[in-house]
Amino acid sequence: MIKTAWGWIGSGGSPGLQNQCEAKKASGGFDSHTLPPSHHLFYSVSMLDSLGKYNFVEVELVTTKPLVIRVNGEVDYGNVDKMRTAIEEAIAISPSGLVVDLSGTTYVDSAGIAAIIAAYQQLRRANGKLALVITDKNVRRILDLVRLDALPSFSIHSELESAKQAVSS
């Protein structure tokens, strides 16, 4: 069983604002200067795995400067598409830099790592930067094995503010 939710958060979650933002983005006029302050695009997926327990992930695009994608839960092959979608939307809005906040993430598999690498490649084509925030020691260990932090314009942080500064500089 899969449960999915999608919606906008902020200013009361106004559907009019959602339509306004989508229309502005579709017209090509949606960039980091015209983003509505503190509005979020939010995805939530909950999947029942073969052992009968839920694998839950929340992905939230926070329209601050720089853009931040918050990911909570476990990222794996079954739900990574939500993270990919949020990353693609964020890069379309602001190709100069992105922070992916994984501080609420407890597991990332190879599909999650592939999504991070794809984001990095897309940002690099636009001379952008990518910063990750990781606080879970197991997630950090997985990313350390891949050695992504050795790439130019890529950094891993334990705090959101330092990640934002790395992308903004």
SULHU-V973469 format. One record per run of one state. SS is the DSSP state (helix for helix, strand for strand, loop for the rest). FROM is the first residue (numbers start at 1). TO is the last residue. If there is no record, write none. Layout:
ss->SS from->FROM to->TO
ss->SS from->FROM to->TO
This chain:
ss->loop from->1 to->1
ss->strand from->2 to->9
ss->loop from->10 to->10
ss->helix from->11 to->13
ss->loop from->14 to->14
ss->helix from->15 to->26
ss->loop from->27 to->39
ss->strand from->40 to->48
ss->loop from->49 to->53
ss->strand from->54 to->62
ss->loop from->63 to->66
ss->strand from->67 to->75
ss->loop from->76 to->79
ss->helix from->80 to->93
ss->loop from->94 to->96
ss->strand from->97 to->108
ss->loop from->109 to->109
ss->helix from->110 to->125
ss->loop from->126 to->128
ss->strand from->129 to->133
ss->loop from->134 to->136
ss->helix from->137 to->146
ss->loop from->147 to->147
ss->helix from->148 to->150
ss->loop from->151 to->153
ss->strand from->154 to->157
ss->loop from->158 to->159
ss->helix from->160 to->168
ss->loop from->169 to->169
